[in-house]
Amino acid sequence: MKRLSPYWFLQEPLDPEHKYYVLMDFLQELRIELNERSTRKSAREIFLRLDDLKNFRTNRSLSPERIEKITKKEENTKTKFFEQEDLDQKLALVDRIVADSEDILYGFGEEMLNILKNLEKLVEVKEFVPAVDQKNSGNSFSLLLIRSKKTNRIHAYLMKESIINQDGHSLSGVIMKKVQMEYDYKFSSDYEFIIHEVLDRIKSKLYTPRVFIAEIDADIDSNEELVKIAKEKAINLF
């Protein structure tokens, strides 16, 4: 995807029509890539650009966190801009470009959020209760089965709570590891049997403490975002 400089709106030529086409070209490529990358990554890219514009409008600079991540050359774009003699005139022009760009990005960001909401509606996650209650015997993991209702493809994951230390603080989270099955397609409508096959694959003869089922009304192989949504919903139930 074509990269958009953090201070793209300060680069010459400072022409509102030119900047409109620069931004639209960037957004068009972002739209094309929606089927190839995470929708949330695209949405974050949009709101990052909005944050840049808002910070410049209010502080005449990017946020301190953003500045730490950009190159010296990119920061020099701002430095050179503010060294110009006709600064007031050019700032007025940039403010117009910023305002117009914010309107465009808000509209595109809203579109991204609507796409995410529609994807979430395709994913249903629930906890599975086996017919026979088999007690866990030392297993510290749970299972997540993600099934496509369109293709009957099954993705199986081990879920385990994990504690990590970050900056002297202990943070809890959930890690997942995909189970490499001999067959990825659901060969039974009985989840009891599917769970048995998964546990047999990982050499475990007992049910894990908890099993979560995610059913997706779409092809999970053509949209990785759906799998991510299923994982997040399972973690919320974990």
C-alpha positions as CSV (number, residue, x, y, z in Angstrom):
1,M,0.0,0.0,0.0
2,K,1.2,3.5,-0.8
3,R,2.6,5.1,2.4
4,L,1.2,8.4,3.6
5,S,3.7,10.6,5.4
6,P,2.7,11.7,8.9
7,Y,3.0,15.3,7.8
8,W,1.6,14.8,4.3
9,F,-0.7,17.8,4.7
10,L,2.3,20.1,5.1
11,Q,4.2,18.9,2.0
12,E,4.2,21.0,-1.2
13,P,2.1,21.6,-3.1
14,L,-0.2,23.1,-0.5
15,D,-3.3,22.9,-2.7
16,P,-6.6,21.7,-1.3
17,E,-7.6,19.9,-4.5
18,H,-4.2,18.2,-4.8
19,K,-4.4,17.1,-1.1
20,Y,-7.9,15.8,-1.7
21,Y,-6.6,13.5,-4.4
22,V,-3.6,12.4,-2.4
23,L,-5.9,11.4,0.5
24,M,-8.5,9.7,-1.8
25,D,-5.7,7.8,-3.5
26,F,-4.5,6.5,-0.1
27,L,-8.1,5.6,1.0
28,Q,-8.8,3.9,-2.3
29,E,-5.8,1.6,-1.8
30,L,-6.9,1.0,1.7
31,R,-10.4,0.0,0.5
32,I,-8.9,-2.4,-2.1
33,E,-6.8,-4.1,0.6
34,L,-9.8,-4.7,2.9
35,N,-10.1,-8.3,1.6
36,E,-6.4,-8.9,2.2
37,R,-5.7,-7.4,5.6
38,S,-7.5,-6.9,8.9
39,T,-10.4,-4.5,8.8
40,R,-9.4,-3.3,12.3
41,K,-5.9,-2.5,11.0
42,S,-7.5,-0.4,8.3
43,A,-9.7,1.3,10.8
44,R,-6.8,2.0,13.1
45,E,-4.9,3.5,10.2
46,I,-7.8,5.8,9.6
47,F,-8.1,6.9,13.2
48,L,-4.4,7.4,13.5
49,R,-4.5,9.9,10.6
50,L,-7.5,11.6,12.2
51,D,-5.5,11.9,15.5
52,D,-2.6,13.4,13.5
53,L,-4.9,16.0,12.0
54,K,-6.6,16.8,15.3
55,N,-3.3,17.2,17.2
56,F,-1.9,19.5,14.5
57,R,-5.1,21.6,14.5
58,T,-4.9,22.1,18.3
59,N,-1.2,21.9,19.0
60,R,0.5,22.5,15.7
61,S,2.3,19.2,16.1
62,L,1.7,15.5,16.2
63,S,1.3,13.8,19.6
64,P,4.5,13.0,21.6
65,E,3.8,9.3,21.2
66,R,3.5,9.7,17.5
67,I,6.7,11.8,17.2
68,E,8.7,9.1,18.9
69,K,7.8,6.7,16.1
70,I,8.5,8.9,13.0
71,T,11.8,9.5,11.3
72,K,13.9,12.6,11.6
73,K,13.3,13.4,8.0
74,E,9.5,13.3,8.6
75,E,9.8,15.6,11.6
76,N,11.9,17.9,9.5
77,T,8.9,18.4,7.2
78,K,7.2,20.3,10.0
79,T,10.4,22.2,10.9
80,K,10.9,23.5,7.4
81,F,7.2,24.4,7.1
82,F,7.4,26.7,10.1
83,E,10.5,28.4,8.8
84,Q,8.7,29.9,5.9
85,E,8.2,33.7,5.6
86,D,4.6,33.6,4.6
87,L,3.7,31.3,7.4
88,D,0.3,32.8,8.4
89,Q,-1.0,32.6,4.8
90,K,0.2,29.0,4.5
91,L,-1.2,28.0,7.9
92,A,-4.6,29.2,6.9
93,L,-4.4,27.0,3.8
94,V,-3.2,24.0,5.8
95,D,-6.1,24.5,8.3
96,R,-8.5,24.3,5.4
97,I,-6.8,21.1,4.1
98,V,-6.9,19.6,7.6
99,A,-10.6,20.4,8.1
100,D,-11.6,19.0,4.7
101,S,-9.4,15.9,5.3
102,E,-11.0,15.3,8.8
103,D,-14.5,15.2,7.2
104,I,-13.4,12.6,4.6
105,L,-11.6,10.4,7.2
106,Y,-14.5,10.5,9.6
107,G,-16.8,9.3,6.8
108,F,-14.4,6.5,5.8
109,G,-13.9,5.6,9.5
110,E,-17.6,5.2,10.0
111,E,-17.7,2.9,7.0
112,M,-15.0,0.7,8.6
113,L,-16.9,0.5,11.9
114,N,-20.1,-0.5,10.1
115,I,-18.1,-3.3,8.3
116,L,-16.9,-4.5,11.7
117,K,-20.3,-4.4,13.2
118,N,-21.7,-6.5,10.3
119,L,-18.9,-9.0,10.6
120,E,-19.5,-9.4,14.3
121,K,-23.1,-10.3,13.6
122,L,-21.9,-13.3,11.6
123,V,-20.1,-14.8,14.6
124,E,-21.9,-16.6,17.4
125,V,-19.8,-17.9,20.3
126,K,-21.2,-20.1,23.2
127,E,-19.9,-22.4,25.8
128,F,-20.4,-26.1,25.1
129,V,-21.6,-28.3,27.9
130,P,-20.9,-32.0,27.2
131,A,-23.6,-34.6,27.6
132,V,-21.3,-36.6,30.0
133,D,-19.5,-34.5,32.6
134,Q,-15.9,-35.8,32.5
135,K,-13.8,-34.3,35.2
136,N,-10.6,-32.6,34.2
137,S,-7.4,-34.3,35.3
138,G,-4.7,-31.7,35.4
139,N,-5.4,-30.1,32.0
140,S,-4.8,-26.4,32.3
141,F,-6.2,-25.5,28.9
142,S,-9.6,-25.0,27.3
143,L,-10.7,-25.6,23.7
144,L,-12.1,-23.2,21.1
145,L,-13.7,-24.8,18.0
146,I,-14.4,-22.3,15.2
147,R,-16.8,-23.7,12.5
148,S,-17.9,-22.2,9.2
149,K,-21.6,-22.8,8.6
150,K,-20.9,-22.2,4.9
151,T,-18.1,-24.6,4.3
152,N,-18.1,-26.8,7.4
153,R,-14.4,-26.0,7.9
154,I,-13.2,-26.5,11.5
155,H,-10.4,-24.6,13.2
156,A,-9.4,-25.8,16.7
157,Y,-7.4,-23.9,19.2
158,L,-6.1,-24.5,22.7
159,M,-6.8,-21.7,25.1
160,K,-4.7,-21.1,28.2
161,E,-4.6,-18.3,30.8
162,S,-1.1,-16.7,31.0
163,I,0.6,-14.2,33.3
164,I,3.2,-11.9,31.9
165,N,5.4,-9.2,33.6
166,Q,5.4,-5.8,32.0
167,D,7.2,-2.8,33.6
168,G,7.1,-4.5,36.9
169,H,3.4,-5.3,36.7
170,S,1.8,-8.7,36.4
171,L,-0.8,-8.8,33.6
172,S,-3.2,-11.7,32.9
173,G,-4.2,-12.7,29.4
174,V,-5.2,-15.6,27.2
175,I,-2.9,-17.3,24.7
176,M,-4.1,-19.5,21.9
177,K,-2.4,-22.2,19.9
178,K,-3.9,-23.8,16.8
179,V,-4.3,-27.5,16.8
180,Q,-3.1,-29.0,13.5
181,M,-5.8,-31.5,12.6
182,E,-5.5,-34.2,10.0
183,Y,-8.7,-33.0,8.5
184,D,-10.0,-29.4,8.8
185,Y,-13.5,-30.2,7.5
186,K,-16.2,-31.0,10.0
187,F,-17.1,-34.7,9.4
188,S,-19.7,-34.9,12.1
189,S,-22.6,-32.8,13.3
190,D,-21.9,-34.1,16.8
191,Y,-19.6,-31.7,18.7
192,E,-19.0,-34.4,21.2
193,F,-17.3,-36.5,18.5
194,I,-15.4,-33.5,17.1
195,I,-14.1,-32.6,20.6
196,H,-13.0,-36.2,21.1
197,E,-11.1,-36.1,17.8
198,V,-9.3,-32.9,18.8
199,L,-8.4,-34.2,22.2
200,D,-7.1,-37.4,20.7
201,R,-5.0,-35.3,18.3
202,I,-3.3,-33.6,21.3
203,K,-3.0,-36.9,23.2
204,S,-5.5,-35.9,25.9
205,K,-8.2,-38.4,26.8
206,L,-10.4,-36.1,29.0
207,Y,-12.4,-33.0,28.3
208,T,-10.7,-29.8,29.1
209,P,-12.4,-27.7,31.9
210,R,-14.3,-25.6,29.3
211,V,-15.1,-25.9,25.6
212,F,-16.2,-22.9,23.4
213,I,-18.0,-23.2,20.1
214,A,-17.9,-20.4,17.5
215,E,-20.2,-20.7,14.6
216,I,-19.7,-18.3,11.7
217,D,-22.2,-17.8,8.9
218,A,-19.4,-17.2,6.3
219,D,-16.3,-18.8,4.8
220,I,-13.6,-18.4,7.6
221,D,-10.8,-19.1,5.1
222,S,-11.5,-16.0,3.0
223,N,-11.8,-13.5,5.9
224,E,-9.3,-13.8,8.7
225,E,-11.1,-11.0,10.6
226,L,-14.0,-13.4,11.4
227,V,-11.6,-15.8,13.1
228,K,-10.2,-12.9,15.1
229,I,-13.7,-11.8,16.2
230,A,-14.5,-15.4,17.2
231,K,-11.3,-15.5,19.3
232,E,-12.1,-12.2,21.0
233,K,-15.6,-13.3,21.8
234,A,-14.4,-16.6,23.3
235,I,-11.8,-14.7,25.4
236,N,-14.6,-12.5,26.8
237,L,-16.4,-15.7,27.9
238,F,-13.3,-17.3,29.2
